[in-house]
Amino acid sequence: MIRIQTPEGYLLVGHQEHARLAGRFAARWGNALFPPPAPPAALPEVLLAVFHHDDAWAGRDATPFLTRENRPSAFTRELVGTYSAFEEIDLADYLAVRGAATEAVAAAHPYAAILISMHTVNLLTEQADLSTIKPADRPLHAAFIEGQLRRQKELAAALPPELAAHATPEQLQRAFEFLQFCDNLSLLTCVRYESARPLRHTHLDAAGARRAITCTPMAAETYRIDPWPFDAPTADFAVPARRVPAAACADLTAFRAAYSAAPVEQLPIHLVPA
């Protein structure tokens, strides 16, 4: 779940809805400056990976939790750029959800599953503040990472020939970086990030040069993307959210009841070029 603080309480966006938004960004990628992130044979798998990379969170978000400070347990703008606060979570439960995200698509879409697993490993290594993992949990974390790397090799070995031809380390890396671009942009817009930030990774332009892409908040719900990678002069989106008052977070039962009863509203997101 993703949490936005408001004067009255919180706006909450499900992780799966955040991933759906990332998938809609992915579907709009591509213009004269930025070519598709994968060859035609592999592109549907890449788009599917972006769209479904957080499917395993749906069940957990349906029964949300509170932190010890009686705030909805969720990703916030303070966590953008680093995954920390592991001391606040049940690591075994968290890793089980992360592993399930890979397996949710593995049987039918092993190429997409490789990309989701690469994303998970990156979140839990390069982007993670491992100092916040309890010493007793560190072997569990290490075993999970080893298992995901092993699973990536198993999935690569199971690819049909038409996809195996596009599963070189370079091609998988490019697709993984594209997934993370879309994920990062979705997180920044969902948490209403308040300052300019380069989006994850650099991306190949039509001339083969690597280009950094920056997201800059403008007016309310409007973000400038520079350089512009999408297929139309502007791009408008929305993400479903529920509004929960702070007073409803006094205890878990009241919070869950308020969350379930809250109507779904659409948070607008407007992307514009420089």
N, C-alpha and C positions, 0 to 999 in steps of 0.2 A: 504494500500500500504506500501511497505517496501523500504527504501531509502538507497543507498550506495553512498557516495560521492567519486568522482573520480577527477583527476586533471582538467578534462575538464568540469565536470558537475555532472551528477547523473546517476546511474543505478537504475531502478525502477522495483520492483517485485510485482505483484498483490497479495493481501491477499489470494485470492482463490488459486493461484498457490503455495503460501507458504503452504497452507493446503494440497494441492495435494502432495507436497513433504513430508509433515509429514505423509500422508497416505502411501506413498511408503516406508518410514522408518518402519511404523507399520507392513506392510505386510512382511517385512524381519526379524522381531523380532522372536527370538526363537532358542535355541541350547541346548546343554547338560547342560549348566550352568543356562540358563534362560528359564523357561517354558512359555507357552502362558499366556497372561494376563487375560484370562477368559475361562470358560468351553466351549466346542465345540458349545453348543446351543446358547451361547451369543456372541461368538467371532465375527461372521459376523457383529453384531450390533456395537461392539466396534470398529472394523476396519472402518465401515461406518462413525461412529461419528468422528474419526480422519480425514478421507478423506474429509468430508463435513462440518467441524466445522466453516469454514469461507465463506460458499457459499453466505451468505447475503451481503458480501462486493463487489460482482462482479459488480453490478450496480454503486455503488459509485466509485469504482476504474476506471470504464469506462469513468467517467467525473471527473478527479482528480482536486484537489484544490491546491492553493499556501498558504503558511503561510504569516504572515505580513512581514516577512523578505525576501519574494520572493524565498522561497525554496519549493520544492514539499512537500505538507502536507503528512507525512508518519511516520511509525515506523522506528527508527534508533537504532544504537548500543548503544547510550547514554541512551535509555529507557529500555535496557535489565535489567530485575530484578525488575523493578517498572513501573507501569503505572501512568504517571503524565502528566503535561502540559494540564490538563483539561480546563484551562483558555483559551487555544488556539482553542477549538472546541465548536461547538453547541452541548451541552450535550443531549438535547432532540433528535436530529438527530442521535447522536452516540448510544444512548440507543435503539432507534428504530431499528437500524441495528443489534445490539446485540440481541435484542429480536427476530428479524426475523430469526436469525441463528438457534434458537431453533425451531421455527415454521416451518422452511423450510423442516424439516424431521419428524416433530411430528406426522403427520397423518399416515404415512406408517411405521415409525420406532420410536415408543415412547421410547424404551430403549436407542437408540442413542441420542434422544432429551434430555433425562435426563442428559446424560453425557455432552452434549454441554452446557446445562444450568448450570450444576455444574462448568464447566470451566469458563463460563461467570461470575458467581457469585464470583468465586475465583479471577478472574482478577480485579473485581471492588470492592473487599473488602481487602483480604489479600495482594494482590500485588499492590494495588493502593495507590498513594499518595493523600489521600482525602483532604489534606490541599489546593490543587490546584483547588478544586471545588468551584465555587462562592457560597457564603452563600445562595443566592436566589435559587440556583439549588440543594441544598442539600435535600430538601424534595422530589424532583423528583428522585434523586438517591436512597433514602431510599425506596420510593414506588416501584421503579423498582426491587430492590433486594427482597423486600417482595413478589412482583408478581412472580418473577422467582422461589422462594422457594415454593410458592403455586402451581405454574405450575408443578414443579417436583413431587409433591404429586399427582396431577391430572393424570400426565402421568404414574406414578407408578400404580395407580389404574386401568389404562386402559391396562396394559400389558397382553398379552395372557399367559395362565398358564405355557407354556414351558419357557417363559422368566421371569415371575414373580418368578419362583423357583430360579433364579439366580440374583435377585435384592435385596439381603440383603444389609444393609448399608456397610458391609465389602467388598462385591463383587463390588458394585458400586464405592466405594472409590478406590479400586485397579484399576478398569477400568479408572476412572477419572484421577488417577495419571499416568497411561500409556498414555492417551491422552496428558497430559501435558508434559510428557517426549518427545514425538514425536514432539509436538508443539515447545517446547523449543529448541530441537536440530535443527529443521528447521529454527527457528528465528536466532539462533547463526550462522548457516552456510550461511543463506541468507544475513545477515548484515556483514558477514566477520569479526566476532568477533575476537579480536586480542590477547586474553589471555585465559589461562586455566580456566575452570568454571565447577563446578558440575552441572549436569543436574537436572531438577526439580524432587524432591522426591527420595526416595530410593525404590528399587524394589526387590521382592522376588526371591531368587535363588532356584535351585532345592532342596536344603536342607531346605528351609523354612526360611533362614536368609535374613535380609534386607541388600541390597548392594547399596552403592552410585556409580554412574557412572559419569565419568568426560570426558568432551570434551576439547581437547587441540589442538590449531592450530599448524600445522607443516609447510610444504612448501605451496606454493600458492595453494589454494582451497583444501588442504588436512587437515583432522582433525583426531586426534587419539582418539579413544573411549576406555575407560578403566574402568571396565572390558568390554569385547566384548559381546554384546547381540544378534548379528545378525547370520543369517543362512549360511553364507559363509565366507571364510577367509578375504575378503575385500568386500566393497560395493561401487559401483559407481552410481552417480545420476546426474541429471541436472535439473535446474529450469529456466523457460522462464523469460526474462527481456527485458526492453527497455532502450535505452541509450538516455538521453536528455542533450544537452549542457546547461551550466549555462546561456549563453546569451539568451536562449529561455525562461527564467523564468522572464523576465522583466515585463510581465503582463499575466493575466490568459488566454486570447485568444491565445497569441503566444505559451504559454506553452502547452495548450491542443492540439493545431495544431501540435506542434513538437512531443508530446507524441503519438498522433494518427498516425503520419507519420513514426515514428521510427520503423525500422524492429525489429522483435523479435529475440533475440539471446539466446543461451542456456548457462547458467553459470554452469560449471562443479563443482561437489562436490564429493570428494573422502574420504571415511571413511576407516580407517585402525585400526587394534588392536594394543595394546601396545607391 
